[in-house]
Amino acid sequence: MAGGVCCQTNVHTVSQTAPSPGISLIHTLPDGAEISSVSTTDSSSGPSNYSRNVLAASGPLKDVHVPTRLMENFLEIASNNTKKDIETCGVLGAILKDGTFYITSLIIPKQESTSNSCQALQEEEMFAILHEQSLFPIGWIHTHPSQSCFMSSIDLHTQYSYQVMVPEAIGIVMAPIDKSRAYGIFRLSDGGMKILKDCPEKGFHLHKEPVDGSPLYEDCSSVYINSCLRLEIFDLR
């Protein structure tokens, strides 16, 4: 790769179920590339049979690597909605290589949004891309255009739907007006997973606390910002 440049973002506008051609790659780590851990102070379709088989074995959570420009690119895509106080959401696709998940794709589905909620529509389109690109649904990202950085009760149910498929799944909240924390990368705790599994409520509501005293959700561990990942963006809207 000429000049040691490894970060690249390709954007595809997709109008049909089949995605635009594109292969997501991890580039060879050049001199000067950075991989940094995300600390806690930093700001219903199912998976394929392959996904279920690979993830069936229990054990410690695998590391997740996030492209450096993912959050910046997403905020740019969401900017028009953010100005109108409307949420935007996207789905994160990852490859699994040598026991580590690498996020290589951001899929922006057709969606219905308000100032405090965002619902993906025609989800079969984004799962078609995940399937064609052999990607795992490693989580989601969405904006809080006029709220602080936290996960609402609706967000928790969305996070559960991803985490029950892939235990390493993350939920990224982008809160551009929150001066104390512009973003958060979260997962449900084990106790939170049990609470959400048994919760039949919809809309905004309160959840009881896990019996083990843990929070419902927490900052992710084993998540790294990687400057050497190529990001493919598929905009289905």
DRENVEXMI-221563 format. One record per residue: residue number from 1; residue in one letter; x, y, z of N, C-alpha, C in turn. Coordinates in steps of 0.05 Angstrom, whole numbers, m for minus. Each point is the difference from the previous one (the first is absolute). Layout:
<dokols>
+-----+------+--------+--------+--------+--------+--------+--------+--------+--------+--------+
|  nr | rest |    n.X |    n.Y |    n.Z |   ca.X |   ca.Y |   ca.Z |    c.X |    c.Y |    c.Z |
+-----+------+--------+--------+--------+--------+--------+--------+--------+--------+--------+
| NUM |    A |      X |      Y |      Z |      X |      Y |      Z |      X |      Y |      Z |
...
+-----+------+--------+--------+--------+--------+--------+--------+--------+--------+--------+
</dokols>
This chain:
<dokols>
+-----+------+--------+--------+--------+--------+--------+--------+--------+--------+--------+
|  nr | rest |    n.X |    n.Y |    n.Z |   ca.X |   ca.Y |   ca.Z |    c.X |    c.Y |    c.Z |
+-----+------+--------+--------+--------+--------+--------+--------+--------+--------+--------+
|   1 |    M |     17 |    m24 |      0 |    m17 |     24 |      0 |     18 |     25 |      0 |
|   2 |    A |     m4 |     17 |    m20 |     18 |     23 |     m4 |     m3 |     19 |     23 |
|   3 |    G |     22 |     11 |      9 |      0 |     21 |     20 |     m8 |     m8 |     27 |
|   4 |    G |     m4 |    m26 |      5 |     m7 |    m10 |     26 |    m28 |      8 |      9 |
|   5 |    V |    m18 |      8 |    m19 |    m27 |      8 |      7 |    m17 |    m26 |      3 |
|   6 |    C |    m13 |     m4 |     23 |    m14 |    m24 |      3 |    m30 |      4 |      5 |
|   7 |    C |     m8 |     24 |     10 |    m28 |      5 |      5 |    m14 |      8 |    m26 |
|   8 |    Q |    m22 |    m13 |     m5 |    m15 |      6 |    m24 |    m30 |     m4 |      5 |
|   9 |    T |    m16 |     18 |    m11 |    m29 |     m2 |      3 |    m13 |      0 |    m27 |
|  10 |    N |    m15 |    m21 |     m6 |    m15 |     m2 |    m25 |    m29 |      2 |      6 |
|  11 |    V |    m15 |     17 |    m14 |    m28 |      4 |      4 |    m16 |    m10 |    m24 |
|  12 |    H |    m19 |    m18 |      5 |    m17 |    m10 |    m21 |    m29 |      9 |      5 |
|  13 |    T |    m13 |     12 |    m19 |    m28 |      5 |      1 |    m14 |    m24 |    m12 |
|  14 |    V |    m17 |    m14 |     16 |    m12 |    m25 |     m8 |    m30 |      4 |     m2 |
|  15 |    S |    m11 |     m6 |    m22 |    m29 |      4 |     m4 |    m15 |    m27 |     m2 |
|  16 |    Q |     15 |    m22 |     m1 |    m13 |    m26 |     m1 |     11 |    m17 |     22 |
|  17 |    T |    m12 |    m24 |      3 |      8 |    m18 |     22 |     29 |     m8 |     m4 |
|  18 |    A |      8 |     m7 |    m24 |     28 |     m8 |     m5 |     18 |     24 |      4 |
|  19 |    P |     22 |     m2 |     15 |     18 |     22 |      5 |     17 |      6 |    m24 |
|  20 |    S |     11 |     24 |      0 |     20 |      7 |    m20 |     25 |    m17 |      6 |
|  21 |    P |     15 |     m7 |    m21 |     24 |    m17 |      5 |     20 |     15 |     17 |
|  22 |    G |     13 |    m15 |     17 |     20 |     12 |     17 |     10 |    m21 |     20 |
|  23 |    I |     26 |     m2 |      4 |     11 |    m19 |     19 |     13 |     15 |     22 |
|  24 |    S |     m7 |     m6 |     25 |     12 |     14 |     23 |     25 |    m14 |      8 |
|  25 |    L |     21 |     14 |      5 |     26 |    m11 |      5 |     13 |     11 |     25 |
|  26 |    I |     18 |    m15 |     12 |     18 |      9 |     20 |     27 |      4 |    m14 |
|  27 |    H |     11 |     24 |      0 |     26 |      4 |    m13 |     23 |     m8 |     19 |
|  28 |    T |     22 |     m6 |    m12 |     24 |     m6 |     15 |      7 |     24 |     17 |
|  29 |    L |      7 |     m5 |     25 |      6 |     22 |     18 |     25 |     14 |     m7 |
|  30 |    P |     m1 |     26 |     m9 |     24 |     14 |     m7 |     13 |     13 |     24 |
|  31 |    D |     24 |     11 |     m4 |     13 |     16 |     21 |    m18 |     24 |      6 |
|  32 |    G |     m4 |      5 |     26 |    m16 |     24 |      8 |    m29 |     m6 |      3 |
|  33 |    A |    m10 |    m24 |     m8 |    m28 |     m6 |      4 |     m6 |     m2 |     30 |
|  34 |    E |    m24 |      7 |      8 |     m7 |      1 |     28 |    m23 |    m18 |      6 |
|  35 |    I |      2 |    m15 |     22 |    m22 |    m16 |     11 |     m2 |      8 |     29 |
|  36 |    S |    m22 |     12 |      8 |     m3 |     10 |     27 |    m25 |    m12 |     13 |
|  37 |    S |      3 |     m8 |     26 |    m22 |    m11 |     15 |    m20 |     22 |      6 |
|  38 |    V |    m26 |     m7 |      0 |    m21 |     18 |      8 |     m4 |     m3 |     30 |
|  39 |    S |      6 |     21 |     15 |     m3 |     m2 |     29 |    m28 |      9 |      8 |
|  40 |    T |     m7 |     m5 |     25 |    m26 |      8 |     10 |     m4 |     30 |      2 |
|  41 |    T |     22 |     15 |     m2 |     m2 |     29 |      2 |     m2 |     12 |    m28 |
|  42 |    D |      5 |    m15 |    m21 |     m5 |     10 |    m27 |    m29 |      4 |     m5 |
|  43 |    S |      7 |     29 |    m10 |    m27 |      5 |     m5 |    m13 |    m26 |    m13 |
|  44 |    S |   m386 |   m344 |   m245 |     11 |    m19 |     18 |      6 |    m26 |    m14 |
|  45 |    S |     22 |     12 |    m15 |     11 |    m23 |    m13 |     23 |     m9 |     17 |
|  46 |    G |      7 |    m26 |     m2 |     21 |    m11 |     16 |     25 |     m3 |    m16 |
|  47 |    P |     22 |     m9 |     13 |     25 |     m4 |    m14 |     m2 |    m25 |    m17 |
|  48 |    S |     19 |     m3 |    m18 |      2 |    m24 |    m16 |      7 |    m24 |     17 |
|  49 |    N |     m4 |    m24 |    m10 |      9 |    m24 |     14 |     30 |      1 |      6 |
|  50 |    Y |     15 |     11 |    m19 |     29 |      3 |      5 |      5 |     17 |     25 |
|  51 |    S |    m14 |     22 |      2 |      3 |     18 |     24 |     m6 |    m15 |     25 |
|  52 |    R |    m23 |    m15 |      0 |     m8 |    m14 |     25 |     21 |    m21 |      7 |
|  53 |    N |     11 |    m14 |    m20 |     19 |    m22 |      6 |     26 |     11 |     11 |
|  54 |    V |     10 |     22 |    m13 |     25 |     12 |      9 |     m2 |     11 |     28 |
|  55 |    L |    m24 |     11 |      7 |     m3 |     13 |     26 |    m11 |    m18 |     22 |
|  56 |    A |     m5 |    m25 |     m7 |    m13 |    m18 |     19 |     18 |     m6 |     24 |
|  57 |    A |     26 |     m3 |     m4 |     17 |     m7 |     22 |      2 |     23 |     20 |
|  58 |    S |     m3 |     m7 |     26 |      2 |     20 |     20 |     29 |      7 |      6 |
|  59 |    G |      4 |     23 |     11 |     27 |      8 |      6 |      1 |     31 |      3 |
|  60 |    P |     24 |     11 |      5 |      2 |     29 |      3 |     m7 |     14 |    m26 |
|  61 |    L |     m9 |     25 |      3 |     m8 |     15 |    m24 |     24 |      6 |    m17 |
|  62 |    K |     m4 |     m1 |    m26 |     21 |      6 |    m19 |      4 |     31 |     m2 |
|  63 |    D |     24 |      8 |     m7 |      5 |     29 |     m4 |    m16 |      9 |    m25 |
|  64 |    V |     m7 |     26 |      1 |    m13 |     13 |    m23 |     16 |     25 |     m7 |
|  65 |    H |      7 |      1 |    m26 |     15 |     23 |    m10 |    m18 |     18 |    m17 |
|  66 |    V |      1 |     26 |      6 |    m18 |     20 |    m13 |     17 |     18 |    m17 |
|  67 |    P |     m8 |      5 |    m26 |     15 |     18 |    m17 |      2 |     28 |     12 |
|  68 |    T |     22 |     13 |     m3 |      5 |     26 |     11 |    m22 |     20 |     m9 |
|  69 |    R |     m7 |     m1 |    m25 |    m18 |     20 |    m11 |    m30 |     m7 |      2 |
|  70 |    L |     m6 |    m23 |     12 |    m28 |     m9 |      0 |    m19 |     21 |     12 |
|  71 |    M |      6 |     10 |     24 |    m18 |     18 |     13 |     m2 |     27 |    m14 |
|  72 |    E |     23 |     10 |    m10 |      1 |     25 |    m15 |    m17 |     m2 |    m25 |
|  73 |    N |      4 |    m22 |    m15 |    m15 |     m5 |    m25 |    m30 |     m2 |      6 |
|  74 |    F |     m7 |    m13 |     21 |    m28 |     m4 |      7 |    m13 |     27 |      6 |
|  75 |    L |     14 |     17 |     16 |    m11 |     26 |      6 |     m4 |     17 |    m25 |
|  76 |    E |     18 |     m3 |    m19 |     m3 |     15 |    m25 |    m25 |     m9 |    m15 |
|  77 |    I |     m5 |    m27 |     m1 |    m23 |    m11 |    m13 |    m26 |      9 |     15 |
|  78 |    A |      2 |      2 |     26 |    m24 |      7 |     16 |     m5 |     30 |      3 |
|  79 |    S |     18 |     16 |    m10 |      0 |     29 |      6 |    m27 |     14 |     m7 |
|  80 |    N |    m11 |     m7 |    m23 |    m25 |     13 |     m8 |    m23 |     m7 |     20 |
|  81 |    N |     m1 |    m25 |      8 |    m20 |     m8 |     20 |      6 |     13 |     27 |
|  82 |    T |     25 |      1 |      7 |      8 |     12 |     26 |     m9 |     29 |      2 |
|  83 |    K |      3 |     15 |    m22 |     m8 |     28 |      0 |    m30 |      2 |      4 |
|  84 |    K |    m15 |    m20 |     m8 |    m29 |      0 |      3 |     m9 |    m13 |     26 |
|  85 |    D |     19 |     m7 |     17 |     m6 |    m14 |     25 |    m14 |    m27 |     m5 |
|  86 |    I |     11 |    m15 |    m20 |    m10 |    m26 |     m6 |     23 |    m20 |      2 |
|  87 |    E |     m5 |    m23 |     13 |     20 |    m20 |      3 |      7 |    m14 |    m26 |
|  88 |    T |     24 |    m11 |     m2 |      8 |    m16 |    m22 |     13 |    m25 |     11 |
|  89 |    C |     m4 |    m23 |    m13 |     12 |    m25 |      9 |     14 |    m14 |    m23 |
|  90 |    G |     20 |    m16 |      7 |     14 |    m17 |    m19 |      8 |    m26 |     13 |
|  91 |    V |      5 |    m20 |    m17 |      7 |    m27 |      9 |     30 |     m5 |     m6 |
|  92 |    L |     13 |    m13 |     18 |     29 |     m5 |     m3 |      5 |    m29 |     m8 |
|  93 |    G |     15 |     m4 |    m21 |      7 |    m26 |    m10 |     29 |     m5 |      5 |
|  94 |    A |      7 |    m25 |      9 |     28 |     m6 |      6 |      8 |    m27 |    m11 |
|  95 |    I |     26 |     m2 |     m6 |     11 |    m26 |     m7 |     13 |    m11 |     25 |
|  96 |    L |      3 |    m26 |      2 |     13 |    m14 |     22 |     26 |    m11 |    m10 |
|  97 |    K |     22 |      9 |      9 |     27 |     m8 |     m9 |     18 |     m6 |     24 |
|  98 |    D |      9 |    m25 |      1 |     19 |     m8 |     21 |    m11 |      7 |     28 |
|  99 |    G |    m26 |     m5 |      4 |    m12 |      4 |     26 |     m6 |     29 |      8 |
| 100 |    T |      1 |     18 |    m20 |     m6 |     28 |      5 |    m21 |     10 |    m20 |
| 101 |    F |    m19 |     16 |      9 |    m19 |     12 |    m18 |     11 |     27 |     m9 |
| 102 |    Y |     m2 |      4 |    m27 |      9 |     26 |    m12 |    m25 |     12 |    m14 |
| 103 |    I |     m9 |     23 |      9 |    m22 |     14 |    m13 |     10 |     11 |    m26 |
| 104 |    T |    m13 |     m8 |    m22 |      9 |      8 |    m26 |    m23 |     12 |    m17 |
| 105 |    S |    m24 |     m1 |     11 |    m23 |     11 |    m15 |    m20 |     15 |     18 |
| 106 |    L |    m10 |     22 |    m11 |    m22 |     15 |     13 |    m23 |      0 |    m20 |
| 107 |    I |    m23 |    m10 |      9 |    m23 |     m2 |    m17 |    m21 |     19 |     11 |
| 108 |    I |     m9 |     19 |    m16 |    m21 |     19 |      8 |    m26 |    m10 |    m12 |
| 109 |    P |    m18 |    m12 |     16 |    m25 |    m11 |    m11 |    m21 |     21 |     m5 |
| 110 |    K |    m20 |     m6 |    m16 |    m24 |     16 |      0 |    m10 |      2 |     29 |
| 111 |    Q |    m10 |     22 |      8 |     m7 |      3 |     28 |    m22 |     21 |      5 |
| 112 |    E |    m12 |     m3 |     23 |    m21 |     18 |      9 |      9 |     11 |     26 |
| 113 |    S |      3 |     27 |      2 |     13 |     11 |     24 |    m16 |     24 |     11 |
| 114 |    T |      5 |      4 |     26 |    m10 |     24 |     14 |     24 |     12 |     15 |
| 115 |    S |     m6 |     19 |     17 |     21 |     13 |     15 |     12 |    m18 |     21 |
| 116 |    N |    m14 |    m22 |      7 |     10 |    m18 |     21 |     m3 |    m29 |     m6 |
| 117 |    S |     m4 |     m7 |    m26 |     m2 |    m28 |     m8 |      7 |     m3 |    m29 |
| 118 |    C |      8 |    m25 |     m7 |      7 |     m6 |    m28 |     m5 |    m29 |     m5 |
| 119 |    Q |    m16 |     m6 |    m20 |     m9 |    m27 |     m6 |      9 |     m7 |    m29 |
| 120 |    A |     17 |    m21 |     m2 |      8 |     m9 |    m27 |    m23 |    m13 |    m14 |
| 121 |    L |     m2 |      5 |    m26 |    m21 |    m11 |    m17 |     12 |    m19 |    m21 |
| 122 |    Q |    m16 |    m18 |    m10 |      9 |    m19 |    m21 |     27 |    m12 |      8 |
| 123 |    E |      1 |    m12 |     23 |     26 |    m10 |     11 |     12 |    m22 |    m17 |
| 124 |    E |    m17 |    m13 |    m17 |     10 |    m21 |    m17 |     22 |     10 |    m19 |
| 125 |    E |     m2 |     26 |     m7 |     20 |     12 |    m17 |     28 |      1 |     13 |
| 126 |    M |      1 |      8 |     25 |     26 |      2 |     13 |     11 |    m28 |      6 |
| 127 |    F |    m18 |    m19 |      7 |      9 |    m27 |      5 |     10 |    m14 |    m26 |
| 128 |    A |    m11 |      9 |    m23 |     10 |    m10 |    m25 |     29 |      8 |     m5 |
| 129 |    I |      6 |     25 |      8 |     28 |     10 |     m2 |     18 |    m15 |     19 |
| 130 |    L |     m8 |     m3 |     24 |     16 |    m15 |     20 |      6 |    m28 |    m10 |
| 131 |    H |    m21 |    m13 |    m12 |      3 |    m27 |    m10 |     19 |     m1 |    m24 |
| 132 |    E |     m4 |     18 |    m19 |     17 |      0 |    m24 |     29 |      6 |      6 |
| 133 |    Q |      5 |     18 |     20 |     27 |      7 |      7 |     12 |    m18 |     21 |
| 134 |    S |    m16 |    m21 |      9 |      9 |    m18 |     21 |      8 |     15 |     26 |
| 135 |    L |    m18 |     18 |      8 |      5 |     17 |     23 |    m17 |     m8 |     24 |
| 136 |    F |     10 |      4 |     24 |    m15 |     m4 |     24 |    m14 |     27 |      8 |
| 137 |    P |    m25 |     m1 |      9 |    m13 |     24 |     10 |     11 |      7 |     28 |
| 138 |    I |     21 |     15 |      1 |     15 |      5 |     24 |    m11 |     23 |     17 |
| 139 |    G |    m23 |     11 |     m8 |    m12 |     21 |     16 |    m11 |     22 |    m17 |
| 140 |    W |     m4 |     23 |     12 |    m13 |     22 |    m13 |     10 |     27 |     11 |
| 141 |    I |     m7 |     21 |    m14 |      9 |     27 |      7 |    m24 |     18 |     m5 |
| 142 |    H |     m4 |     19 |     18 |    m22 |     19 |     m4 |      6 |     27 |     14 |
| 143 |    T |    m14 |     20 |     m8 |      4 |     27 |     11 |    m21 |      6 |     22 |
| 144 |    H |      8 |     16 |     19 |    m18 |     14 |     18 |      3 |     30 |     m7 |
| 145 |    P |    m14 |     11 |    m19 |      5 |     27 |     m9 |     m5 |     22 |     21 |
| 146 |    S |    m18 |     m5 |     19 |     m5 |     20 |     20 |     m1 |    m11 |     29 |
| 147 |    Q |     13 |    m23 |      3 |      1 |    m13 |     26 |     28 |     m6 |      8 |
| 148 |    S |      4 |     m8 |     25 |     27 |     m7 |     10 |      7 |    m28 |    m10 |
| 149 |    C |     24 |     m9 |      8 |     10 |    m26 |     m9 |     m8 |    m22 |     20 |
| 150 |    F |    m20 |    m15 |     m7 |    m10 |    m22 |     16 |    m16 |    m18 |    m18 |
| 151 |    M |     m9 |    m23 |     12 |    m17 |    m18 |    m15 |    m28 |      0 |     12 |
| 152 |    S |    m20 |      8 |    m16 |    m28 |      1 |      9 |    m11 |    m29 |      2 |
| 153 |    S |    m24 |     m2 |     11 |    m12 |    m27 |      2 |     m4 |    m12 |    m27 |
| 154 |    I |     m7 |     16 |    m20 |     m3 |    m10 |    m27 |     27 |     m9 |    m11 |
| 155 |    D |     21 |     16 |      5 |     27 |     m7 |     m8 |      8 |    m27 |     11 |
| 156 |    L |     m7 |     m4 |     26 |      8 |    m25 |     13 |    m12 |    m25 |    m14 |
| 157 |    H |    m25 |      3 |     m9 |    m13 |    m22 |    m14 |     13 |     m5 |    m27 |
| 158 |    T |      7 |     22 |    m13 |     15 |     m3 |    m26 |     26 |    m13 |      5 |
| 159 |    Q |     15 |      8 |     20 |     26 |    m12 |      6 |     m3 |    m29 |      7 |
| 160 |    Y |    m21 |     m8 |     14 |     m5 |    m28 |      6 |     m3 |    m17 |    m25 |
| 161 |    S |    m14 |     11 |    m20 |     m4 |    m15 |    m25 |     26 |     m6 |    m14 |
| 162 |    Y |     20 |     18 |      2 |     26 |     m6 |    m12 |     17 |    m18 |     18 |
| 163 |    Q |     m1 |      5 |     26 |     18 |    m14 |     18 |     m8 |    m29 |      4 |
| 164 |    V |    m26 |     m6 |     m4 |     m9 |    m28 |      2 |     10 |    m16 |    m24 |
| 165 |    M |      5 |     14 |    m23 |     12 |    m13 |    m23 |     30 |     m3 |      2 |
| 166 |    V |     13 |     22 |      8 |     29 |      1 |      2 |      7 |     12 |     27 |
| 167 |    P |     10 |    m15 |     19 |      5 |     11 |     27 |     18 |     24 |      1 |
| 168 |    E |     18 |      2 |    m20 |     18 |     23 |     m1 |    m12 |     25 |    m12 |
| 169 |    A |    m25 |     m1 |     m8 |    m13 |     23 |    m14 |      1 |     25 |     18 |
| 170 |    I |      5 |     22 |    m13 |      2 |     26 |     14 |    m22 |     19 |     m9 |
| 171 |    G |     m6 |     19 |     17 |    m18 |     21 |     m7 |     14 |     27 |      3 |
| 172 |    I |      3 |     15 |    m22 |     14 |     26 |      1 |    m21 |     22 |      0 |
| 173 |    V |      2 |     17 |     20 |    m18 |     23 |      2 |     16 |     25 |     m6 |
| 174 |    M |     m8 |     16 |    m19 |     13 |     25 |     m7 |    m18 |     23 |     10 |
| 175 |    A |     11 |     16 |     18 |    m15 |     22 |     13 |     15 |     26 |     m4 |
| 176 |    P |     m3 |     12 |    m23 |     17 |     24 |     m7 |     m4 |     24 |     18 |
| 177 |    I |    m23 |      2 |     14 |     m3 |     23 |     18 |      8 |     m5 |     29 |
| 178 |    D |      7 |    m25 |      6 |      9 |     m7 |     27 |     29 |      8 |      3 |
| 179 |    K |      5 |     22 |     14 |     27 |     11 |      3 |     18 |    m17 |     18 |
| 180 |    S |    m12 |    m17 |     16 |     16 |    m17 |     18 |      7 |    m27 |    m13 |
| 181 |    R |    m16 |     m9 |    m19 |      6 |    m25 |    m13 |    m13 |     m1 |    m28 |
| 182 |    A |     15 |      3 |    m20 |    m11 |      1 |    m28 |     m9 |    m26 |    m10 |
| 183 |    Y |     11 |    m22 |     10 |     m8 |    m27 |     m9 |      4 |    m20 |     22 |
| 184 |    G |    m14 |    m22 |     m2 |      4 |    m23 |     17 |     m2 |    m26 |    m15 |
| 185 |    I |     15 |    m20 |      8 |     m1 |    m26 |    m13 |     m8 |    m20 |     22 |
| 186 |    F |    m24 |    m11 |     m2 |    m12 |    m14 |     22 |     m7 |    m29 |     m7 |
| 187 |    R |     m4 |    m16 |     21 |    m11 |    m27 |     m1 |    m18 |     m4 |     24 |
| 188 |    L |    m20 |    m17 |     m4 |    m16 |     m9 |     23 |     17 |    m18 |     18 |
| 189 |    S |     m3 |      3 |     26 |     13 |    m18 |     19 |    m14 |    m27 |     m1 |
| 190 |    D |     12 |    m20 |     13 |    m13 |    m26 |      1 |    m27 |      2 |     14 |
| 191 |    G |      0 |     16 |     22 |    m26 |      5 |     13 |    m20 |     15 |    m17 |
| 192 |    G |     10 |     19 |    m15 |    m17 |     15 |    m19 |    m12 |    m18 |    m21 |
| 193 |    M |     16 |    m19 |    m10 |    m10 |    m19 |    m20 |    m24 |    m16 |     11 |
| 194 |    K |      3 |     m8 |     25 |    m22 |    m16 |     13 |    m25 |     18 |      3 |
| 195 |    I |      3 |     25 |      8 |    m23 |     18 |      3 |    m13 |      4 |    m27 |
| 196 |    L |     15 |      6 |    m20 |    m12 |      6 |    m27 |    m12 |    m24 |    m12 |
| 197 |    K |     11 |    m23 |      5 |    m12 |    m25 |    m11 |    m28 |     m4 |     10 |
| 198 |    D |     m6 |      7 |     24 |    m26 |     m4 |     12 |    m18 |     24 |     m1 |
| 199 |    C |      8 |     22 |    m13 |    m16 |     24 |      0 |    m18 |      1 |    m24 |
| 200 |    P |    m27 |      1 |      4 |    m18 |      0 |    m23 |     m8 |     29 |     m8 |
| 201 |    E |     10 |     20 |     14 |     m9 |     28 |     m4 |     11 |     11 |    m26 |
| 202 |    K |    m14 |     19 |    m11 |      9 |     15 |    m24 |     m1 |     29 |      6 |
| 203 |    G |     13 |     16 |    m17 |      0 |     29 |      4 |     18 |      6 |     24 |
| 204 |    F |     m2 |     25 |     10 |     17 |      8 |     22 |    m12 |    m10 |     26 |
| 205 |    H |     16 |    m13 |     17 |    m10 |    m11 |     25 |     24 |     m5 |     18 |
| 206 |    L |     m6 |     m6 |     25 |     21 |     m5 |     20 |      7 |    m30 |      1 |
| 207 |    H |     25 |     m6 |      5 |      8 |    m28 |      4 |      9 |     m3 |     29 |
| 208 |    K |     m6 |    m24 |     11 |     10 |     m5 |     27 |     30 |     m5 |     m1 |
| 209 |    E |     13 |      2 |     22 |     29 |     m4 |      1 |      7 |    m29 |      1 |
| 210 |    P |     22 |     m9 |    m11 |      9 |    m28 |      2 |      3 |     m8 |     29 |
| 211 |    V |     m6 |    m25 |      6 |      1 |    m10 |     27 |     29 |     m1 |     11 |
| 212 |    D |     20 |     m1 |    m18 |     27 |     m1 |      9 |     12 |     28 |      6 |
| 213 |    G |    m17 |     20 |     m3 |      9 |     27 |      7 |     16 |     14 |    m23 |
| 214 |    S |      3 |    m13 |    m22 |     15 |     12 |    m22 |    m18 |     20 |    m15 |
| 215 |    P |     11 |     19 |    m15 |    m16 |     18 |    m17 |    m12 |    m16 |    m23 |
| 216 |    L |    m21 |     11 |    m12 |    m13 |    m13 |    m23 |     20 |     m1 |    m23 |
| 217 |    Y |     15 |     21 |     m4 |     20 |      1 |    m21 |     25 |     14 |     10 |
| 218 |    E |     22 |     m4 |    m15 |     25 |     10 |      9 |     18 |      7 |    m24 |
| 219 |    D |     21 |     15 |      6 |     20 |      6 |    m21 |     13 |    m26 |     m8 |
| 220 |    C |      6 |     m2 |    m26 |     12 |    m24 |    m11 |     29 |     m2 |      8 |
| 221 |    S |      8 |    m25 |      5 |     28 |     m6 |      2 |      9 |    m14 |    m25 |
| 222 |    S |     25 |     m2 |     m5 |     11 |    m14 |    m23 |     m9 |     11 |    m27 |
| 223 |    V |     m4 |     27 |     m1 |     m6 |     14 |    m24 |     23 |     19 |     m7 |
| 224 |    Y |      9 |     m1 |    m25 |     23 |     15 |     m8 |     m5 |     17 |    m25 |
| 225 |    I |     10 |     24 |      0 |     m2 |     18 |    m24 |     25 |     m6 |    m17 |
| 226 |    N |     m5 |     m9 |    m25 |     21 |    m10 |    m17 |      3 |     18 |    m25 |
| 227 |    S |     23 |     13 |     m3 |      4 |     18 |    m23 |      5 |    m15 |    m26 |
| 228 |    C |      1 |    m26 |      0 |      8 |    m16 |    m23 |    m24 |    m16 |    m12 |
| 229 |    L |    m24 |      9 |      5 |    m24 |    m14 |    m11 |    m12 |     17 |    m23 |
| 230 |    R |     m7 |    m14 |    m21 |    m14 |     12 |    m22 |    m30 |     m2 |      6 |
| 231 |    L |    m15 |     21 |     m4 |    m28 |      1 |      6 |    m17 |      3 |    m25 |
| 232 |    E |    m19 |    m19 |     m4 |    m19 |      1 |    m21 |    m27 |     10 |     11 |
| 233 |    I |    m12 |     20 |    m13 |    m26 |     11 |      9 |    m21 |     m6 |    m21 |
| 234 |    F |    m21 |    m13 |      8 |    m22 |     m6 |    m17 |    m25 |     16 |      9 |
| 235 |    D |     m8 |     19 |    m15 |    m23 |     17 |      7 |    m25 |    m10 |    m16 |
| 236 |    L |    m19 |    m12 |     15 |    m23 |    m12 |    m13 |    m24 |     19 |     m1 |
| 237 |    R |      3 |     24 |      9 |    m23 |     17 |      2 |     m9 |     11 |    m27 |
+-----+------+--------+--------+--------+--------+--------+--------+--------+--------+--------+
</dokols>
